[in-house]
């Protein structure tokens, strides 16, 4: 049996080497708090994506580990909720807290210069985002047209091949 080292211990003992070899980490705020001891890691830049879903208290530890901060998100998305967290009320009965709390995005919007994306690129067909574009973004988003709208020859489709073979994981 080989001796095993826990991930947290390995990350703690090899902080300098890890940052030298892999200067860019992609982690959730929870993983940062769990694995990166304060003071051992320092980053030039912290980028928080989907920031409308991150509570300010969860973001602080990540922010403290960086010299510069970029916060990315959409204030029109729902904020994080505490729906799945239990609280104890005055009657000592368990209750589920469903009230919304502010996000790190909401917290920093007044402090920083804000920019909006001009285009929507995630939907495969513009009709999927058309309603939101009109109702929430004032039709300001540029939507890329679906190639399927123009011709059936574009896009992915099934074509049966007679006598086709699948050998060694290849068609």
C-alpha positions in Angstrom: 0.0 0.0 0.0 1.2 3.4 -0.9 0.7 6.2 1.6 -2.1 8.6 0.5 -2.2 12.3 0.9 -5.5 14.1 1.2 -6.1 16.7 -1.6 -6.3 19.5 1.0 -3.0 18.6 2.5 -1.4 18.2 -0.9 -2.6 21.7 -2.0 -1.4 23.1 1.3 2.1 21.6 1.1 2.6 22.4 -2.6 1.1 25.9 -2.9 4.1 27.6 -4.4 4.7 24.8 -6.9 1.1 24.5 -7.9 0.8 28.2 -8.7 4.0 28.2 -10.7 2.9 25.2 -12.7 -0.8 26.1 -13.0 -1.2 29.8 -12.4 -4.9 29.7 -13.4 -7.4 27.9 -11.1 -11.1 27.4 -11.8 -12.9 26.8 -8.6 -16.2 27.5 -6.9 -16.2 29.8 -3.9 -16.9 26.8 -1.7 -13.9 24.9 -3.1 -11.6 27.9 -2.6 -12.7 28.1 1.1 -12.2 24.4 1.5 -8.8 23.9 -0.3 -6.9 27.2 -0.5 -5.7 28.3 2.9 -5.8 32.1 3.3 -2.4 33.6 2.9 -0.9 30.7 1.0 -2.4 31.6 -2.4 -2.5 35.0 -4.0 -3.8 35.6 -7.5 -3.3 38.6 -9.8 -6.9 38.4 -11.0 -10.1 36.8 -9.7 -13.0 36.4 -12.2 -16.4 35.6 -10.7 -18.7 34.4 -13.4 -22.5 33.8 -12.8 -22.1 36.3 -10.0 -25.9 36.7 -9.6 -25.8 33.2 -8.1 -23.1 33.9 -5.5 -23.9 35.3 -2.0 -21.6 38.1 -0.9 -20.5 36.1 2.2 -19.4 33.2 0.0 -17.5 35.5 -2.4 -15.4 37.4 0.3 -12.8 34.6 0.8 -12.2 34.4 -3.0 -12.0 38.2 -3.4 -9.4 38.3 -0.5 -7.1 35.9 -2.4 -6.8 38.2 -5.4 -5.3 41.6 -6.3 -7.9 42.5 -9.0 -11.5 41.5 -9.4 -13.8 41.1 -12.4 -17.4 40.3 -11.6 -19.6 38.9 -14.4 -23.2 38.2 -14.3 -26.7 39.2 -15.3 -28.7 41.2 -12.8 -31.9 40.0 -14.5 -31.3 36.5 -13.4 -32.8 35.2 -10.1 -30.6 35.9 -7.1 -29.4 33.0 -4.9 -32.0 31.7 -2.5 -31.8 30.0 0.9 -34.6 27.6 -0.1 -32.6 24.5 0.9 -31.2 25.9 4.1 -32.9 25.1 7.4 -33.5 27.8 10.0 -34.8 27.6 13.5 -37.6 30.0 14.3 -38.8 31.3 17.6 -41.0 28.2 18.2 -37.9 25.9 17.8 -39.6 24.3 14.8 -37.5 23.7 11.7 -38.6 25.9 8.7 -37.2 26.4 5.3 -36.0 29.9 4.5 -37.2 30.9 1.0 -36.4 34.6 1.1 -34.0 35.9 -1.4 -30.7 37.4 -0.4 -28.6 39.7 -2.5 -25.8 38.4 -4.7 -22.2 39.6 -5.0 -23.2 41.0 -8.4 -25.9 43.1 -6.8 -23.5 44.3 -4.2 -20.8 45.5 -6.6 -22.9 47.0 -9.4 -22.9 50.5 -7.7 -19.1 50.4 -7.2 -17.8 49.5 -10.6 -18.1 50.5 -14.2 -20.7 48.2 -15.8 -20.9 46.8 -19.3 -23.5 44.7 -21.0 -23.0 42.0 -23.5 -24.5 42.9 -26.9 -25.2 39.4 -28.2 -26.7 36.1 -27.1 -24.8 33.1 -28.2 -26.1 30.2 -26.1 -29.4 29.3 -27.7 -29.3 27.2 -30.9 -32.4 28.9 -32.2 -33.2 32.5 -31.8 -36.8 31.8 -30.9 -35.6 30.4 -27.6 -34.4 33.8 -26.4 -36.7 36.1 -28.4 -39.3 36.5 -25.5 -36.6 37.3 -22.9 -34.8 39.6 -25.4 -38.0 41.7 -25.8 -39.3 41.6 -22.3 -36.1 41.9 -20.2 -33.4 43.4 -22.6 -35.5 45.8 -24.7 -34.6 43.9 -27.9 -31.0 45.1 -27.5 -29.5 41.6 -27.8 -28.1 40.5 -31.1 -29.3 37.0 -31.8 -27.5 34.8 -34.3 -29.8 33.3 -36.8 -30.3 29.6 -36.8 -29.0 27.9 -40.0 -32.0 25.5 -39.8 -34.3 28.5 -40.5 -32.8 28.9 -44.0 -32.3 25.3 -45.1 -32.8 21.8 -44.0 -29.4 20.9 -45.3 -27.7 22.6 -42.3 -27.5 21.3 -38.8 -27.3 17.8 -37.3 -29.6 15.2 -38.7 -29.8 11.4 -38.9 -28.8 9.7 -42.2 -29.0 5.9 -42.4 -26.0 4.4 -44.2 -26.7 1.0 -45.8 -24.1 -1.6 -44.9 -22.4 0.9 -42.5 -20.0 -0.6 -40.0 -18.7 0.5 -36.6 -15.3 -1.0 -36.0 -12.8 -0.1 -33.3 -14.9 2.9 -32.2 -15.0 4.3 -35.8 -17.7 4.5 -38.4 
